[in-house]
Amino acid sequence: MASFLKSAQALKPLFDRVLIQRLKPATQTASGIFIPEKNQEKLNQGTVVAAGPGIASPTTGELIPTALKAGDRVLLPSYGGSPIKVGEEEYLLYTDKEILAKIEDN
């Protein structure tokens, strides 16, 4: 399937959805040995590329903003997310509440 998107910046998530780029696993060991793709570990961390504005509260109708913003590092669940292909890159689209945690750099 050909991708109709030229860049991830063209994607603007709606409501409480968050666009994530998963961290890429190491392709080579410290000693220089290449790791075959099927043996590479799938990392459960990613970087937020874009976040939607939020969702309306069902009781008051006020906008509840998403807890994340572009550039945040996050911990992802093992399963879930909708894959989105942009060129050769793959991104995942989650709802804000599906993200497990925000990773803070100290």
Order of alpha helices (4+ residues) and beta strands (2+ residues): beta-beta-beta-beta-beta-beta-beta-beta
